[in-house]
């Protein structure tokens, strides 16, 4: 939760760490929508942009990964 709070405060390194940790999970999820590598990369990018813009909406009632995967469903 500390990384999430740091990222909320504008810490780009903290958000980069979140990206690096969760990117494989979100990539795997996006590959279910498409086998096109470039499209998957673009979808993953869009998910993390949306996550960055919406971090203030993460309340911590569920795991961060669950919240992020729900964003991925909407983006995908």
The first five atom37 places (N, CA, C, CB, O) and aatype in JSON, in Angstrom:
{
  "aatype": [20, 20, 20, 20, 20, 20, 20, 20, 20, 20, 20, 20, 20, 20, 20, 20, 20, 20, 20, 20, 20, 20, 20, 20, 20, 20, 20, 20, 20, 20, 20, 20, 20, 20, 20, 20, 20, 20, 20, 20, 20, 20, 20, 20, 20, 20, 20, 20, 20, 20, 20, 20, 20, 20, 20, 20, 20, 20, 20, 20, 20, 20, 20, 20, 20, 20, 20, 20, 20, 20, 20, 20, 20, 20, 20, 20],
  "atom_mask": [
    [1, 1, 1, 1, 1],
    [1, 1, 1, 1, 1],
    [1, 1, 1, 1, 1],
    [1, 1, 1, 1, 1],
    [1, 1, 1, 1, 1],
    [1, 1, 1, 1, 1],
    [1, 1, 1, 1, 1],
    [1, 1, 1, 1, 1],
    [1, 1, 1, 1, 1],
    [1, 1, 1, 1, 1],
    [1, 1, 1, 1, 1],
    [1, 1, 1, 1, 1],
    [1, 1, 1, 1, 1],
    [1, 1, 1, 1, 1],
    [1, 1, 1, 1, 1],
    [1, 1, 1, 1, 1],
    [1, 1, 1, 1, 1],
    [1, 1, 1, 1, 1],
    [1, 1, 1, 1, 1],
    [1, 1, 1, 1, 1],
    [1, 1, 1, 1, 1],
    [1, 1, 1, 1, 1],
    [1, 1, 1, 1, 1],
    [1, 1, 1, 1, 1],
    [1, 1, 1, 1, 1],
    [1, 1, 1, 1, 1],
    [1, 1, 1, 1, 1],
    [1, 1, 1, 1, 1],
    [1, 1, 1, 1, 1],
    [1, 1, 1, 1, 1],
    [1, 1, 1, 1, 1],
    [1, 1, 1, 1, 1],
    [1, 1, 1, 1, 1],
    [1, 1, 1, 1, 1],
    [1, 1, 1, 1, 1],
    [1, 1, 1, 1, 1],
    [1, 1, 1, 1, 1],
    [1, 1, 1, 1, 1],
    [1, 1, 1, 1, 1],
    [1, 1, 1, 1, 1],
    [1, 1, 1, 1, 1],
    [1, 1, 1, 1, 1],
    [1, 1, 1, 1, 1],
    [1, 1, 1, 1, 1],
    [1, 1, 1, 1, 1],
    [1, 1, 1, 1, 1],
    [1, 1, 1, 1, 1],
    [1, 1, 1, 1, 1],
    [1, 1, 1, 1, 1],
    [1, 1, 1, 1, 1],
    [1, 1, 1, 1, 1],
    [1, 1, 1, 1, 1],
    [1, 1, 1, 1, 1],
    [1, 1, 1, 1, 1],
    [1, 1, 1, 1, 1],
    [1, 1, 1, 1, 1],
    [1, 1, 1, 1, 1],
    [1, 1, 1, 1, 1],
    [1, 1, 1, 1, 1],
    [1, 1, 1, 1, 1],
    [1, 1, 1, 1, 1],
    [1, 1, 1, 1, 1],
    [1, 1, 1, 1, 1],
    [1, 1, 1, 1, 1],
    [1, 1, 1, 1, 1],
    [1, 1, 1, 1, 1],
    [1, 1, 1, 1, 1],
    [1, 1, 1, 1, 1],
    [1, 1, 1, 1, 1],
    [1, 1, 1, 1, 1],
    [1, 1, 1, 1, 1],
    [1, 1, 1, 1, 1],
    [1, 1, 1, 1, 1],
    [1, 1, 1, 1, 1],
    [1, 1, 1, 1, 1],
    [1, 1, 1, 1, 1]
  ],
  "atom_positions": [
    [[0.82, -1.19, 0.0], [0.0, 0.0, 0.0], [0.87, 1.26, 0.0], [-0.93, -0.01, 1.21], [0.44, 2.32, -0.46]],
    [[2.08, 1.13, 0.53], [2.98, 2.29, 0.59], [3.32, 2.8, -0.82], [4.27, 1.93, 1.34], [3.35, 4.0, -1.06]],
    [[3.57, 1.85, -1.75], [3.87, 2.26, -3.12], [2.68, 2.96, -3.76], [4.28, 1.06, -3.97], [2.84, 3.95, -4.48]],
    [[1.51, 2.46, -3.48], [0.3, 3.06, -4.04], [0.14, 4.48, -3.51], [-0.95, 2.21, -3.7], [-0.14, 5.4, -4.27]],
    [[0.31, 4.65, -2.22], [0.2, 5.99, -1.63], [1.27, 6.93, -2.18], [0.32, 5.91, -0.1], [1.0, 8.1, -2.43]],
    [[2.48, 6.41, -2.36], [3.55, 7.24, -2.94], [3.21, 7.63, -4.38], [4.9, 6.49, -2.9], [3.41, 8.77, -4.78]],
    [[2.68, 6.68, -5.13], [2.3, 6.97, -6.52], [1.18, 8.01, -6.56], [1.86, 5.68, -7.25], [1.17, 8.89, -7.42]],
    [[0.24, 7.9, -5.64], [-0.84, 8.89, -5.54], [-0.29, 10.29, -5.32], [-1.81, 8.53, -4.41], [-0.84, 11.28, -5.8]],
    [[0.8, 10.35, -4.58], [1.41, 11.65, -4.26], [2.3, 12.17, -5.38], [2.23, 11.53, -2.98], [2.95, 13.21, -5.24]],
    [[2.34, 11.43, -6.5], [3.11, 11.9, -7.64], [4.48, 11.28, -7.78], [3.26, 13.36, -7.56], [5.27, 11.7, -8.63]],
    [[4.79, 10.28, -6.97], [6.09, 9.61, -7.05], [6.12, 8.7, -8.28], [6.37, 8.78, -5.74], [5.55, 7.61, -8.28]],
    [[6.79, 9.16, -9.32], [6.83, 8.41, -10.57], [7.56, 7.09, -10.43], [7.49, 9.24, -11.65], [7.21, 6.11, -11.08]],
    [[8.58, 7.04, -9.58], [9.32, 5.8, -9.36], [8.41, 4.76, -8.71], [10.56, 6.06, -8.48], [8.49, 3.58, -9.05]],
    [[7.57, 5.17, -7.8], [6.64, 4.24, -7.16], [5.65, 3.7, -8.18], [5.88, 4.94, -6.0], [5.34, 2.51, -8.16]],
    [[5.16, 4.55, -9.07], [4.25, 4.07, -10.1], [4.97, 3.13, -11.07], [3.63, 5.25, -10.86], [4.4, 2.14, -11.51]],
    [[6.2, 3.45, -11.4], [6.99, 2.57, -12.27], [7.13, 1.19, -11.64], [8.39, 3.18, -12.55], [7.04, 0.17, -12.32]],
    [[7.36, 1.15, -10.33], [7.47, -0.13, -9.63], [6.15, -0.9, -9.67], [7.89, 0.1, -8.18], [6.14, -2.12, -9.84]],
    [[5.03, -0.19, -9.52], [3.73, -0.83, -9.65], [3.56, -1.4, -11.06], [2.59, 0.17, -9.34], [3.1, -2.53, -11.23]],
    [[3.93, -0.61, -12.05], [3.85, -1.05, -13.44], [4.68, -2.32, -13.64], [4.34, 0.06, -14.4], [4.19, -3.31, -14.19]],
    [[5.92, -2.3, -13.2], [6.8, -3.45, -13.4], [6.27, -4.69, -12.7], [8.2, -3.13, -12.9], [6.43, -5.81, -13.2]],
    [[5.65, -4.51, -11.56], [5.12, -5.65, -10.81], [3.87, -6.23, -11.47], [4.8, -5.23, -9.37], [3.74, -7.45, -11.58]],
    [[2.97, -5.38, -11.91], [1.67, -5.84, -12.42], [1.59, -5.96, -13.94], [0.61, -4.91, -11.95], [0.63, -6.53, -14.45]],
    [[2.56, -5.46, -14.65], [2.52, -5.51, -16.12], [2.38, -6.93, -16.66], [3.77, -4.87, -16.68], [1.59, -7.13, -17.58]],
    [[3.11, -7.93, -16.14], [2.92, -9.29, -16.67], [1.49, -9.81, -16.5], [3.9, -10.25, -15.99], [0.95, -10.46, -17.39]],
    [[0.89, -9.52, -15.38], [-0.49, -9.96, -15.11], [-1.46, -9.31, -16.08], [-0.9, -9.64, -13.67], [-2.32, -9.99, -16.65]],
    [[-1.32, -8.01, -16.28], [-2.24, -7.3, -17.17], [-1.99, -7.69, -18.62], [-2.08, -5.77, -17.0], [-2.93, -7.79, -19.41]],
    [[-0.73, -7.92, -18.99], [-0.43, -8.38, -20.35], [-1.09, -9.72, -20.62], [1.1, -8.48, -20.56], [-1.68, -9.93, -21.68]],
    [[-0.99, -10.62, -19.67], [-1.62, -11.94, -19.82], [-3.13, -11.79, -20.0], [-1.31, -12.83, -18.59], [-3.74, -12.45, -20.84]],
    [[-3.73, -10.92, -19.2], [-5.17, -10.69, -19.31], [-5.53, -10.1, -20.68], [-5.65, -9.75, -18.2], [-6.53, -10.51, -21.28]],
    [[-4.74, -9.16, -21.17], [-5.04, -8.53, -22.46], [-4.83, -9.5, -23.62], [-4.16, -7.3, -22.64], [-5.48, -9.37, -24.66]],
    [[-3.92, -10.46, -23.46], [-3.71, -11.45, -24.53], [-4.94, -12.34, -24.72], [-2.49, -12.32, -24.22], [-5.06, -13.0, -25.75]],
    [[-5.82, -12.36, -23.76], [-7.08, -13.1, -23.93], [-7.99, -12.39, -24.92], [-7.8, -13.27, -22.57], [-8.84, -13.02, -25.55]],
    [[-7.8, -11.08, -25.07], [-8.61, -10.29, -25.99], [-8.04, -10.3, -27.41], [-8.72, -8.87, -25.49], [-8.79, -10.2, -28.39]],
    [[-6.72, -10.41, -27.51], [-6.09, -10.32, -28.83], [-4.74, -11.03, -28.81], [-5.92, -8.85, -29.26], [-4.05, -11.05, -27.79]],
    [[-4.38, -11.59, -29.92], [-3.05, -12.21, -30.08], [-2.09, -11.24, -30.78], [-3.16, -13.53, -30.89], [-0.91, -11.54, -30.94]],
    [[-2.6, -10.09, -31.18], [-1.77, -9.08, -31.85], [-0.89, -8.4, -30.79], [-2.66, -8.02, -32.6], [-1.39, -7.68, -29.93]],
    [[0.42, -8.63, -30.87], [1.36, -8.14, -29.87], [1.29, -6.63, -29.71], [2.77, -8.56, -30.24], [1.3, -6.12, -28.59]],
    [[1.22, -5.91, -30.8], [1.18, -4.45, -30.74], [-0.11, -3.97, -30.08], [1.32, -3.84, -32.16], [-0.09, -3.06, -29.26]],
    [[-1.23, -4.59, -30.44], [-2.5, -4.23, -29.81], [-2.46, -4.51, -28.32], [-3.65, -4.99, -30.47], [-2.93, -3.69, -27.52]],
    [[-1.92, -5.64, -27.93], [-1.81, -5.98, -26.5], [-0.96, -4.94, -25.78], [-1.21, -7.4, -26.31], [-1.33, -4.48, -24.7]],
    [[0.17, -4.58, -26.35], [1.03, -3.56, -25.73], [0.29, -2.23, -25.58], [2.31, -3.35, -26.57], [0.41, -1.56, -24.55]],
    [[-0.47, -1.86, -26.6], [-1.25, -0.62, -26.52], [-2.33, -0.7, -25.45], [-1.89, -0.31, -27.89], [-2.56, 0.26, -24.72]],
    [[-2.99, -1.84, -25.34], [-4.02, -2.02, -24.31], [-3.41, -1.95, -22.92], [-4.75, -3.37, -24.51], [-3.97, -1.32, -22.02]],
    [[-2.27, -2.6, -22.74], [-1.59, -2.55, -21.43], [-1.21, -1.12, -21.09], [-0.32, -3.46, -21.44], [-1.4, -0.67, -19.96]],
    [[-0.69, -0.41, -22.07], [-0.35, 1.0, -21.87], [-1.59, 1.79, -21.43], [0.24, 1.61, -23.16], [-1.53, 2.57, -20.48]],
    [[-2.69, 1.57, -22.13], [-3.93, 2.28, -21.81], [-4.43, 1.95, -20.4], [-5.01, 1.94, -22.82], [-4.93, 2.83, -19.7]],
    [[-4.28, 0.7, -19.99], [-4.69, 0.31, -18.64], [-3.89, 1.08, -17.6], [-4.51, -1.22, -18.43], [-4.46, 1.6, -16.64]],
    [[-2.59, 1.17, -17.8], [-1.76, 1.84, -16.8], [-1.92, 3.36, -16.84], [-0.3, 1.47, -17.02], [-1.77, 4.02, -15.81]],
    [[-2.21, 3.91, -17.99], [-2.54, 5.34, -18.04], [-3.82, 5.59, -17.24], [-2.7, 5.84, -19.51], [-3.89, 6.51, -16.43]],
    [[-4.81, 4.75, -17.48], [-6.08, 4.87, -16.74], [-5.85, 4.68, -15.24], [-7.11, 3.84, -17.25], [-6.42, 5.41, -14.43]],
    [[-5.02, 3.73, -14.89], [-4.71, 3.5, -13.47], [-4.05, 4.72, -12.86], [-3.79, 2.27, -13.31], [-4.41, 5.13, -11.75]],
    [[-3.09, 5.3, -13.56], [-2.41, 6.48, -13.05], [-3.4, 7.63, -12.82], [-1.31, 6.91, -14.01], [-3.35, 8.32, -11.8]],
    [[-4.28, 7.81, -13.79], [-5.25, 8.9, -13.7], [-6.32, 8.64, -12.64], [-5.91, 9.12, -15.05], [-6.96, 9.58, -12.16]],
    [[-6.52, 7.38, -12.27], [-7.6, 7.01, -11.36], [-7.13, 6.55, -9.98], [-8.43, 5.93, -11.98], [-7.94, 6.09, -9.18]],
    [[-5.85, 6.66, -9.7], [-5.33, 6.15, -8.42], [-6.08, 6.69, -7.21], [-3.86, 6.49, -8.3], [-6.25, 5.98, -6.22]],
    [[-6.51, 7.92, -7.3], [-7.24, 8.5, -6.16], [-8.55, 7.76, -5.89], [-7.52, 9.99, -6.42], [-9.09, 7.85, -4.79]],
    [[-9.06, 7.04, -6.88], [-10.3, 6.29, -6.72], [-10.09, 4.93, -6.08], [-10.97, 6.11, -8.04], [-11.07, 4.28, -5.68]],
    [[-8.85, 4.48, -5.96], [-8.58, 3.19, -5.32], [-8.72, 3.37, -3.82], [-7.15, 2.65, -5.69], [-7.97, 4.12, -3.19]],
    [[-9.7, 2.67, -3.24], [-10.01, 2.83, -1.82], [-9.32, 1.8, -0.93], [-11.49, 2.75, -1.61], [-9.3, 1.94, 0.29]],
    [[-8.75, 0.76, -1.54], [-8.06, -0.25, -0.75], [-8.97, -1.28, -0.11], [-7.26, 0.4, 0.3], [-8.53, -2.05, 0.75]],
    [[-10.22, -1.31, -0.5], [-11.16, -2.29, 0.07], [-10.93, -3.69, -0.49], [-12.61, -1.87, -0.19], [-11.3, -4.69, 0.12]],
    [[-10.3, -3.74, -1.65], [-9.94, -5.01, -2.27], [-8.47, -4.88, -2.69], [-10.87, -5.35, -3.51], [-7.92, -3.78, -2.69]],
    [[-7.85, -6.0, -3.04], [-6.44, -5.91, -3.46], [-6.27, -5.01, -4.69], [-5.89, -7.31, -3.77], [-7.16, -4.92, -5.53]],
    [[-5.14, -4.36, -4.76], [-4.84, -3.47, -5.88], [-4.93, -4.23, -7.21], [-3.44, -2.85, -5.71], [-5.43, -3.69, -8.2]],
    [[-4.45, -5.46, -7.22], [-4.5, -6.23, -8.46], [-5.94, -6.42, -8.94], [-3.83, -7.6, -8.26], [-6.21, -6.35, -10.14]],
    [[-6.84, -6.64, -8.03], [-8.25, -6.81, -8.39], [-8.78, -5.52, -9.04], [-9.11, -7.18, -7.14], [-9.44, -5.58, -10.08]],
    [[-8.48, -4.38, -8.43], [-8.91, -3.08, -8.96], [-8.3, -2.86, -10.35], [-8.49, -1.94, -8.0], [-8.99, -2.41, -11.27]],
    [[-7.02, -3.17, -10.49], [-6.33, -2.98, -11.76], [-6.9, -3.89, -12.84], [-4.82, -3.24, -11.59], [-7.06, -3.47, -13.99]],
    [[-7.22, -5.13, -12.49], [-7.8, -6.06, -13.46], [-9.19, -5.62, -13.89], [-7.86, -7.48, -12.87], [-9.58, -5.83, -15.04]],
    [[-9.94, -5.0, -12.99], [-11.25, -4.46, -13.37], [-11.08, -3.31, -14.37], [-12.03, -3.98, -12.11], [-11.85, -3.2, -15.32]],
    [[-10.08, -2.47, -14.15], [-9.77, -1.43, -15.14], [-9.43, -2.04, -16.49], [-8.61, -0.54, -14.66], [-9.85, -1.55, -17.53]],
    [[-8.67, -3.12, -16.46], [-8.26, -3.78, -17.69], [-9.47, -4.32, -18.46], [-7.27, -4.92, -17.38], [-9.5, -4.27, -19.69]],
    [[-10.46, -4.83, -17.74], [-11.67, -5.32, -18.39], [-12.37, -4.18, -19.11], [-12.62, -5.99, -17.37], [-12.82, -4.33, -20.25]],
    [[-12.45, -3.04, -18.45], [-13.11, -1.88, -19.08], [-12.32, -1.38, -20.28], [-13.3, -0.75, -18.06], [-12.9, -1.03, -21.3]],
    [[-11.01, -1.33, -20.16], [-10.17, -0.84, -21.26], [-10.2, -1.83, -22.43], [-8.71, -0.62, -20.79], [-10.27, -1.44, -23.59]],
    [[-10.15, -3.13, -22.1], [-10.11, -4.16, -23.14], [-11.4, -4.25, -23.88], [-9.79, -5.5, -22.55], [-11.54, -5.07, -24.79]]
  ]
}
